[in-house]
Amino acid sequence: MFDKEVRVLLKDQAKEAYFKLKKRNDKDSKTLLNSIERIFDVLKKNPQFGDPIRKELIPGEFIKQKIKNIYRLELSNYWRMIYTLEGNKIEILVFVLKIFDHKEYNKLFGYKK
């Protein structure tokens, strides 16, 4: 689909969450980890697979980091993944920014129950 190499990279909170899940042995963690791994494979084939988040809804913490595009993906167990895309002539970089549960997702985006 894309003539450029696509690399998926974990940043900050996403990296912490991913490695924390890898250390756990419970069924929910394994299910979630499998879901994340599947999504990584999908993103390597189609980096725009997630739902784009409208510019005016991008949380301030990402705007401060000069992040101009954010995509959201649903994972198993009602978890969410937030990522951004950057690219050049050679490759597309998928930076996974956050991997978190639905409660934290709602908090970040200011949604109420």
MDTraj code that builds the backbone (N, CA, C; nanometers):
import mdtraj as md
import numpy as np

residues = "MET PHE ASP LYS GLU VAL ARG VAL LEU LEU LYS ASP GLN ALA LYS GLU ALA TYR PHE LYS LEU LYS LYS ARG ASN ASP LYS ASP SER LYS THR LEU LEU ASN SER ILE GLU ARG ILE PHE ASP VAL LEU LYS LYS ASN PRO GLN PHE GLY ASP PRO ILE ARG LYS GLU LEU ILE PRO GLY GLU PHE ILE LYS GLN LYS ILE LYS ASN ILE TYR ARG LEU GLU LEU SER ASN TYR TRP ARG MET ILE TYR THR LEU GLU GLY ASN LYS ILE GLU ILE LEU VAL PHE VAL LEU LYS ILE PHE ASP HIS LYS GLU TYR ASN LYS LEU PHE GLY TYR LYS LYS".split()
xyz = np.array([
    [0.0820, -0.1198, 0.0000],
    [0.0000, 0.0000, 0.0000],
    [0.0866, 0.1265, 0.0000],
    [0.1907, 0.1289, 0.0822],
    [0.2813, 0.2436, 0.0879],
    [0.4157, 0.2002, 0.0318],
    [0.4821, 0.2892, -0.0448],
    [0.6118, 0.2495, -0.1005],
    [0.7251, 0.2797, -0.0034],
    [0.6934, 0.3274, 0.1145],
    [0.7962, 0.3575, 0.2136],
    [0.7932, 0.2521, 0.3236],
    [0.9086, 0.2346, 0.3865],
    [0.9134, 0.1460, 0.5027],
    [0.8350, 0.2122, 0.6155],
    [0.7602, 0.1323, 0.6918],
    [0.6848, 0.1835, 0.8063],
    [0.7438, 0.1207, 0.9323],
    [0.7823, 0.2071, 1.0258],
    [0.8352, 0.1580, 1.1537],
    [0.7427, 0.2030, 1.2661],
    [0.7171, 0.1129, 1.3608],
    [0.6341, 0.1435, 1.4771],
    [0.7273, 0.1570, 1.5975],
    [0.7210, 0.2730, 1.6632],
    [0.8080, 0.3012, 1.7773],
    [0.7238, 0.3408, 1.8979],
    [0.7605, 0.2902, 2.0131],
    [0.6894, 0.3239, 2.1368],
    [0.7588, 0.4419, 2.2049],
    [0.6804, 0.5380, 2.2500],
    [0.7352, 0.6539, 2.3210],
    [0.6837, 0.6570, 2.4641],
    [0.7660, 0.7066, 2.5536],
    [0.7312, 0.7411, 2.6912],
    [0.6301, 0.6475, 2.7573],
    [0.5088, 0.6965, 2.7824],
    [0.4076, 0.6196, 2.8551],
    [0.3752, 0.4893, 2.7838],
    [0.3689, 0.4927, 2.6514],
    [0.3354, 0.3721, 2.5746],
    [0.4414, 0.2637, 2.5958],
    [0.5665, 0.3050, 2.5962],
    [0.6762, 0.2095, 2.6175],
    [0.6662, 0.1487, 2.7575],
    [0.6414, 0.2334, 2.8576],
    [0.6265, 0.1850, 2.9957],
    [0.5107, 0.0858, 3.0066],
    [0.3954, 0.1222, 2.9511],
    [0.2769, 0.0360, 2.9587],
    [0.3021, -0.0978, 2.8890],
    [0.3661, -0.0929, 2.7727],
    [0.3932, -0.2138, 2.6951],
    [0.4834, -0.3099, 2.7740],
    [0.5919, -0.2578, 2.8304],
    [0.6848, -0.3454, 2.9023],
    [0.6276, -0.3933, 3.0359],
    [0.5413, -0.3133, 3.0952],
    [0.4730, -0.3556, 3.2174],
    [0.3815, -0.4737, 3.1854],
    [0.3103, -0.4656, 3.0733],
    [0.2232, -0.5758, 3.0314],
    [0.3032, -0.7022, 3.0002],
    [0.4195, -0.6860, 2.9391],
    [0.5029, -0.8021, 2.9029],
    [0.5498, -0.8782, 3.0275],
    [0.5657, -0.8065, 3.1396],
    [0.6134, -0.8696, 3.2633],
    [0.5033, -0.9474, 3.3351],
    [0.3778, -0.9157, 3.3029],
    [0.2671, -0.9800, 3.3726],
    [0.2289, -1.1108, 3.3051],
    [0.1675, -1.2000, 3.3838],
    [0.1299, -1.3317, 3.3316],
    [-0.0191, -1.3594, 3.3332],
    [-0.0991, -1.2611, 3.3759],
    [-0.2427, -1.2861, 3.3837],
    [-0.3054, -1.2868, 3.2440],
    [-0.4228, -1.3487, 3.2357],
    [-0.4918, -1.3675, 3.1073],
    [-0.5230, -1.2338, 3.0391],
    [-0.5729, -1.1355, 3.1147],
    [-0.6086, -1.0058, 3.0574],
    [-0.4869, -0.9370, 2.9945],
    [-0.3735, -0.9424, 3.0640],
    [-0.2516, -0.8798, 3.0115],
    [-0.2065, -0.9467, 2.8828],
    [-0.2119, -1.0794, 2.8801],
    [-0.1721, -1.1530, 2.7595],
    [-0.2646, -1.1207, 2.6423],
    [-0.3951, -1.1127, 2.6699],
    [-0.4928, -1.0786, 2.5661],
    [-0.4638, -0.9397, 2.5107],
    [-0.4406, -0.8466, 2.6006],
    [-0.4122, -0.7089, 2.5601],
    [-0.2821, -0.7009, 2.4800],
    [-0.1804, -0.7712, 2.5253],
    [-0.0514, -0.7731, 2.4554],
    [-0.0665, -0.8304, 2.3149],
    [-0.1443, -0.9376, 2.3003],
    [-0.1693, -0.9945, 2.1670],
    [-0.2408, -0.8936, 2.0781],
    [-0.3351, -0.8208, 2.1356],
    [-0.4079, -0.7182, 2.0628],
    [-0.3119, -0.6091, 2.0129],
    [-0.2216, -0.5674, 2.0993],
    [-0.1218, -0.4641, 2.0640],
    [-0.0313, -0.5144, 1.9523],
    [0.0172, -0.6371, 1.9655],
    [0.1069, -0.6946, 1.8640],
    [0.0371, -0.7021, 1.7277],
    [-0.0909, -0.7433, 1.7270],
    [-0.1668, -0.7486, 1.6017],
    [-0.1785, -0.6091, 1.5395],
    [-0.2062, -0.5102, 1.6228],
    [-0.2196, -0.3725, 1.5742],
    [-0.0869, -0.3230, 1.5162],
    [0.0248, -0.3579, 1.5784],
    [0.1561, -0.3178, 1.5233],
    [0.1705, -0.3707, 1.3809],
    [0.1321, -0.4965, 1.3587],
    [0.1406, -0.5553, 1.2244],
    [0.0503, -0.4809, 1.1261],
    [-0.0701, -0.4475, 1.1707],
    [-0.1643, -0.3738, 1.0854],
    [-0.1064, -0.2364, 1.0504],
    [-0.0512, -0.1669, 1.1498],
    [0.0029, -0.0322, 1.1274],
    [0.1219, -0.0330, 1.0316],
    [0.1986, -0.1415, 1.0312],
    [0.3120, -0.1511, 0.9382],
    [0.2634, -0.1588, 0.7938],
    [0.1432, -0.2121, 0.7749],
    [0.0853, -0.2213, 0.6407],
    [0.0024, -0.0971, 0.6066],
    [-0.0623, -0.0394, 0.7079],
    [-0.1484, 0.0773, 0.6868],
    [-0.1399, 0.1705, 0.8080],
    [-0.0438, 0.2638, 0.8056],
    [-0.0236, 0.3515, 0.9214],
    [-0.1440, 0.4408, 0.9543],
    [-0.2351, 0.4582, 0.8600],
    [-0.3520, 0.5427, 0.8844],
    [-0.4746, 0.4596, 0.9227],
    [-0.4525, 0.3404, 0.9733],
    [-0.5598, 0.2488, 1.0081],
    [-0.6510, 0.3026, 1.1190],
    [-0.5959, 0.3750, 1.2155],
    [-0.6732, 0.4240, 1.3300],
    [-0.7708, 0.5339, 1.2929],
    [-0.8517, 0.5708, 1.3907],
    [-0.9469, 0.6803, 1.3720],
    [-0.8748, 0.8123, 1.3956],
    [-0.8734, 0.9022, 1.2955],
    [-0.8076, 1.0312, 1.3180],
    [-0.8868, 1.1136, 1.4194],
    [-0.8141, 1.1832, 1.5045],
    [-0.8773, 1.2703, 1.6028],
    [-0.8724, 1.4122, 1.5484],
    [-0.9862, 1.4795, 1.5485],
    [-0.9934, 1.6154, 1.4950],
    [-0.8948, 1.7071, 1.5674],
    [-0.8346, 1.7970, 1.4924],
    [-0.7303, 1.8870, 1.5445],
    [-0.7740, 1.9574, 1.6731],
    [-0.8987, 2.0061, 1.6752],
    [-0.9433, 2.0825, 1.7920],
    [-0.9628, 1.9952, 1.9162],
    [-0.9620, 1.8623, 1.8995],
    [-0.9775, 1.7711, 2.0130],
    [-0.8442, 1.7160, 2.0649],
    [-0.7334, 1.7519, 1.9988],
    [-0.6024, 1.7015, 2.0414],
    [-0.5684, 1.7623, 2.1783],
    [-0.5415, 1.6776, 2.2778],
    [-0.5105, 1.7272, 2.4126],
    [-0.3870, 1.8174, 2.4152],
    [-0.3880, 1.9128, 2.5072],
    [-0.2812, 2.0110, 2.5217],
    [-0.1425, 1.9516, 2.5368],
    [-0.1315, 1.8386, 2.6064],
    [0.0015, 1.7791, 2.6262],
    [0.0667, 1.7419, 2.4929],
    [-0.0136, 1.7074, 2.3935],
    [0.0411, 1.6733, 2.2619],
    [0.0688, 1.7988, 2.1793],
    [-0.0155, 1.8990, 2.1945],
    [0.0062, 2.0262, 2.1234],
    [0.1375, 2.0879, 2.1697],
    [0.1664, 2.0801, 2.3010],
    [0.2933, 2.1322, 2.3550],
    [0.4127, 2.0624, 2.2919],
    [0.3945, 1.9351, 2.2555],
    [0.5024, 1.8570, 2.1919],
    [0.5047, 1.8784, 2.0407],
    [0.4215, 1.9720, 1.9929],
    [0.4125, 2.0050, 1.8494],
    [0.3627, 1.8867, 1.7651],
    [0.2792, 1.8027, 1.8252],
    [0.2201, 1.6897, 1.7534],
    [0.0947, 1.7407, 1.6831],
    [0.0900, 1.7235, 1.5524],
    [-0.0180, 1.7809, 1.4721],
    [-0.1246, 1.6804, 1.4290],
    [-0.0953, 1.5511, 1.4429],
    [-0.1947, 1.4506, 1.4053],
    [-0.1941, 1.3382, 1.5077],
    [-0.3123, 1.2930, 1.5417],
    [-0.3255, 1.1830, 1.6376],
    [-0.4326, 1.0880, 1.5863],
    [-0.4043, 0.9607, 1.6025],
    [-0.4986, 0.8557, 1.5662],
    [-0.5283, 0.7734, 1.6906],
    [-0.6496, 0.7185, 1.6963],
    [-0.6939, 0.6381, 1.8091],
    [-0.7289, 0.4986, 1.7589],
    [-0.6906, 0.3999, 1.8373],
    [-0.7257, 0.2614, 1.8077],
    [-0.7851, 0.1963, 1.9308],
    [-0.8840, 0.1132, 1.9097],
    [-0.9406, 0.0358, 2.0194],
    [-0.8654, -0.0957, 2.0295],
    [-0.8298, -0.1319, 2.1515],
    [-0.7632, -0.2583, 2.1798],
    [-0.8597, -0.3472, 2.2574],
    [-0.8183, -0.4686, 2.2872],
    [-0.9042, -0.5572, 2.3664],
    [-0.9186, -0.5021, 2.5084],
    [-1.0153, -0.5533, 2.5811],
    [-1.0405, -0.5146, 2.7209],
    [-1.0688, -0.3655, 2.7380],
    [-1.1237, -0.3029, 2.6348],
    [-1.1596, -0.1605, 2.6367],
    [-1.0397, -0.0672, 2.6537],
    [-0.9225, -0.1108, 2.6171],
    [-0.8044, -0.0246, 2.6202],
    [-0.7965, 0.0530, 2.4897],
    [-0.7155, 0.1568, 2.4884],
    [-0.6979, 0.2427, 2.3714],
    [-0.5491, 0.2644, 2.3449],
    [-0.5179, 0.2915, 2.2196],
    [-0.3820, 0.3275, 2.1792],
    [-0.3926, 0.4591, 2.1025],
    [-0.3054, 0.5514, 2.1351],
    [-0.2996, 0.6799, 2.0659],
    [-0.1635, 0.6863, 1.9966],
    [-0.1640, 0.7248, 1.8679],
    [-0.0372, 0.7344, 1.7968],
    [-0.0379, 0.8524, 1.7005],
    [0.0815, 0.8895, 1.6574],
    [0.0983, 0.9974, 1.5607],
    [0.1890, 0.9483, 1.4488],
    [0.1808, 1.0158, 1.3357],
    [0.2623, 0.9780, 1.2197],
    [0.3594, 1.0896, 1.1851],
    [0.4792, 1.0497, 1.1498],
    [0.5791, 1.1409, 1.0940],
    [0.6418, 1.0678, 0.9775],
    [0.6901, 1.1422, 0.8804],
    [0.7493, 1.0742, 0.7667],
    [0.8489, 1.1612, 0.6943],
    [0.9258, 1.0967, 0.6099],
    [1.0184, 1.1649, 0.5207],
    [1.0159, 1.0889, 0.3881],
    [1.1109, 1.1152, 0.3015],
    [1.1110, 1.0517, 0.1694],
    [1.1347, 0.9009, 0.1761],
    [1.1953, 0.8551, 0.2856],
    [1.2368, 0.7153, 0.2953],
    [1.1406, 0.6288, 0.3762],
    [1.0872, 0.6843, 0.4864],
    [1.0081, 0.6004, 0.5760],
    [0.8950, 0.6786, 0.6430],
    [0.8009, 0.6026, 0.6958],
    [0.6925, 0.6570, 0.7773],
    [0.7146, 0.6032, 0.9182],
    [0.7129, 0.6937, 1.0156],
    [0.7296, 0.6543, 1.1542],
    [0.5961, 0.6645, 1.2260],
    [0.5568, 0.5556, 1.2881],
    [0.4367, 0.5522, 1.3709],
    [0.4866, 0.5598, 1.5146],
    [0.4612, 0.6715, 1.5810],
    [0.5004, 0.6873, 1.7207],
    [0.3787, 0.6593, 1.8085],
    [0.3845, 0.5488, 1.8821],
    [0.2767, 0.5161, 1.9749],
    [0.3004, 0.6007, 2.0995],
    [0.2043, 0.6869, 2.1311],
    [0.2180, 0.7822, 2.2405],
    [0.1646, 0.7289, 2.3725],
    [0.0508, 0.6608, 2.3662],
    [-0.0098, 0.6093, 2.4889],
    [-0.0817, 0.4774, 2.4618],
    [-0.0719, 0.3886, 2.5608],
    [-0.1493, 0.2653, 2.5646],
    [-0.2138, 0.2667, 2.7022],
    [-0.3468, 0.2811, 2.7056],
    [-0.4111, 0.2990, 2.8354],
    [-0.5542, 0.2495, 2.8363],
    [-0.6083, 0.2374, 2.9586],
    [-0.7441, 0.1869, 2.9714],
    [-0.8445, 0.2971, 2.9370],
    [-0.9696, 0.2567, 2.9251],
    [-1.0747, 0.3483, 2.8806],
    [-1.0922, 0.4653, 2.9776],
    [-1.0765, 0.4385, 3.1070],
    [-1.0918, 0.5433, 3.2092],
    [-0.9866, 0.6533, 3.1888],
    [-0.8621, 0.6136, 3.1667],
    [-0.7544, 0.7110, 3.1445],
    [-0.7737, 0.7842, 3.0115],
    [-0.8231, 0.7135, 2.9114],
    [-0.8529, 0.7742, 2.7813],
    [-0.9573, 0.8847, 2.7987],
    [-1.0658, 0.8532, 2.8692],
    [-1.1713, 0.9523, 2.8932],
    [-1.1173, 1.0731, 2.9683],
    [-1.0311, 1.0478, 3.0650],
    [-0.9717, 1.1561, 3.1442],
    [-0.8872, 1.2475, 3.0552],
    [-0.8031, 1.1882, 2.9692],
    [-0.7158, 1.2643, 2.8812],
    [-0.7968, 1.3551, 2.7877],
    [-0.9057, 1.3024, 2.7347],
    [-0.9849, 1.3776, 2.6385],
    [-1.0993, 1.4559, 2.7027],
    [-1.1081, 1.4524, 2.8365],
    [-1.2070, 1.5313, 2.9074],
    [-1.3486, 1.4797, 2.8950],
    [-1.3640, 1.3494, 2.8681],
    [-1.4988, 1.2926, 2.8591],
    [-1.5484, 1.2567, 2.9984],
    [-1.6757, 1.2766, 3.0203],
    [-1.7388, 1.2410, 3.1477],
    [-1.8080, 1.1067, 3.1297],
    [-1.8361, 1.0392, 3.2402],
    [-1.9090, 0.9111, 3.2332],
    [-2.0500, 0.9342, 3.1868],
])
top = md.Topology()
chain = top.add_chain()
for i, resn in enumerate(residues, 1):
    res = top.add_residue(resn, chain, resSeq=i)
    for name in ("N", "CA", "C"):
        top.add_atom(name, md.element.get_by_symbol(name[0]), res)
traj = md.Trajectory(xyz[None], top)
